[in-house]
Structures are given as structure tokens and as C-alpha cells.
């Protein structure tokens, strides 16, 4: 599996009166880290939506275990990787490390969502394209997706 790592410094505005990160900020970090994981394969949000006809990757489940507090000015590393694939959903695991120790262990379950064909304004899970699974499963990061080549749909054949 492809693991994306990014290093951040905890900012004052992310902390509560006790001086530790207020837990909703971890969910914001998870969301951004999923975006960076996809970008590492060559997929940015808007081109990805256009290329695959999706509306996005909504979260249907999220969770975290807080094992060690992170405080203002701490440097942390976030490791993100897809840990499980379903037909139209996937789970991204996020590990936040502080001084190489696991501080937060979390996950997001997301759906590859397209407009619902029969209900305007609604969304529906869609089969995740094989090239997406391949690129996010390649531990070397060498399998990238070119935004220049549109995906053929079943209607094109």
C-alpha cells in the first residue's frame, strides 16, 4: 500500500484551553491527508471529479483513538494509507506520530460517490476504478494516474 507522510507543526488555534489539540482538528488533518494521498498518485480533487464523474469522496464513518496529547508547537508526522477496499468504499488509516511514538490512530471510511441516476440531488456509491486501487496500493508510489487521458466509460465501447 502507498503511504503518504507529511510533517506539520501544531498551531495555537488548533489547541483548547488545556493547551492540547482540540479533537475536531484531527479530523481536519485526516481529511487534508487523504487529499494529499490522492495527489501523490497524480489526482487532484477537481480533475478527479471531472475525469471520473464523481461528486466527491464523502465520509460515512470516522474514528480515532487518542493515545498521547499533541500540544502547541509540537512537530507531528501524519502517515496515511488505504487499509481496506470495498466495491464502492475504502478506508484510509491515519497514524499521527509525535517523536516517533503513536499519538493518534484514526480512520475514515469514504465512498466513491457519483450523482444518483434517478434521484436529482442525491448521490450513489459507484465502483472504484481499478486504476485508482492500483495506484493507491502500489507501495513504491510509481503507479500514477495521468490527468491527460480520460477514462473510457462502458458507453464508449
C-alpha positions in Angstrom: 0.0 0.0 0.0 1.1 3.5 -0.7 1.8 5.5 2.5 1.9 9.3 2.3 3.8 11.1 5.0 3.6 14.8 5.9 5.0 16.8 8.7 3.1 19.5 10.5 3.6 21.8 13.4 0.7 22.2 15.8 -0.6 25.8 15.7 -2.0 27.8 18.6 -5.5 28.0 17.0 -5.7 24.1 17.0 -5.5 23.9 20.8 -8.1 24.1 23.5 -7.7 26.0 26.8 -5.8 23.0 28.2 -3.1 23.6 25.5 -3.7 20.3 23.7 -5.1 19.8 20.2 -8.9 20.1 20.2 -10.0 16.7 18.8 -12.1 18.0 15.8 -8.8 19.4 14.4 -7.5 15.9 14.0 -10.5 15.2 11.7 -9.5 18.2 9.6 -5.9 16.8 9.4 -7.3 13.4 8.4 -9.3 15.0 5.6 -6.4 17.0 4.3 -4.1 14.0 4.5 -6.5 11.9 2.4 -6.3 14.7 -0.3 -2.5 14.6 -0.2 -2.5 10.8 -0.5 -4.6 11.1 -3.7 -2.4 13.9 -5.0 0.6 11.8 -4.6 -0.8 9.5 -7.3 -1.4 12.5 -9.6 -5.1 13.0 -8.8 -6.1 16.5 -7.6 -9.7 16.9 -6.4 -11.3 18.9 -9.3 -9.7 16.9 -12.2 -10.5 13.7 -10.4 -14.2 14.7 -10.2 -14.2 15.7 -13.8 -12.4 12.6 -15.0 -14.5 10.0 -13.2 -17.8 11.8 -13.0 -17.9 11.7 -9.2 -19.2 14.3 -6.8 -16.5 13.5 -4.2 -15.4 11.1 -1.6 -17.9 11.6 1.3 -17.1 10.2 4.7 -19.5 7.6 6.0 -17.6 6.6 9.2 -14.7 8.1 11.1 -13.0 7.2 14.3 -9.8 7.8 16.3 -8.0 6.7 19.4 -6.1 9.4 21.2 -3.0 7.9 22.8 -0.8 10.9 23.6 -1.6 14.6 23.7 -0.2 16.9 21.0 0.5 20.5 22.1 1.2 23.9 20.6 4.4 23.9 18.6 4.8 20.1 18.6 6.0 18.7 15.3 3.9 15.7 14.2 4.1 13.3 11.2 0.9 12.0 9.7 1.0 8.7 7.8 -2.0 8.0 5.6 -2.7 4.9 3.6 -5.8 3.0 2.2 -6.1 0.0 4.6 -9.2 -1.6 3.1 -11.0 -1.6 -0.3 -14.7 -2.4 -0.9 -16.7 -2.3 -4.1 -17.6 1.4 -3.8 -15.9 2.3 -0.5 -12.5 2.4 1.0 -10.9 3.0 4.4 -8.0 5.4 5.0 -5.9 4.8 8.1 -4.2 7.8 9.6 -1.4 7.5 12.1 -0.2 10.6 13.8 3.3 10.3 15.3 4.9 12.6 17.8 8.6 12.0 18.4 8.2 8.7 16.5 5.6 7.5 19.0 1.9 6.9 18.0 -0.2 9.8 19.3 -3.4 9.3 17.4 -4.6 6.3 15.5 -7.6 7.0 13.2 -9.5 6.1 10.1 -12.0 7.5 7.6 -14.4 5.3 5.6 -15.2 7.0 2.3 -17.5 6.3 -0.6 -16.6 6.8 -4.3 -19.8 8.8 -4.9 -21.5 9.8 -8.2 -24.8 11.6 -8.9 -27.7 9.3 -8.4 -29.1 8.5 -11.9 -32.7 8.5 -10.8 -32.9 11.0 -7.9 -31.7 14.5 -8.7 -29.5 15.9 -5.9 -28.8 12.5 -4.4 -25.6 10.6 -4.6 -24.8 6.9 -5.0 -21.8 4.8 -4.5 -20.0 3.8 -7.7 -17.5 1.0 -8.4 -14.0 2.3 -7.6 -11.9 2.3 -10.9 -9.2 -0.4 -11.0 -6.5 2.2 -11.7 -7.4 4.1 -8.5 -7.0 0.9 -6.5 -3.7 0.1 -8.3 -2.2 3.5 -7.7 -3.1 3.6 -4.0 -2.0 0.0 -3.5 1.5 0.5 -5.0 3.9 0.9 -2.1 6.5 2.5 -4.3 4.3 5.3 -5.4 5.4 4.6 -9.0 1.9 3.9 -10.3 0.5 7.3 -11.0 -2.6 8.5 -13.0 -2.2 10.9 -15.9 -4.8 13.6 -15.9 -4.3 13.9 -19.7 -6.0 10.6 -20.6 -9.7 10.5 -19.9 -11.2 7.2 -18.7 -13.3 5.3 -21.2 -16.8 4.6 -19.9 -18.7 1.4 -20.8 -20.8 3.6 -23.1 -17.7 4.4 -25.2 -17.1 0.8 -26.2 
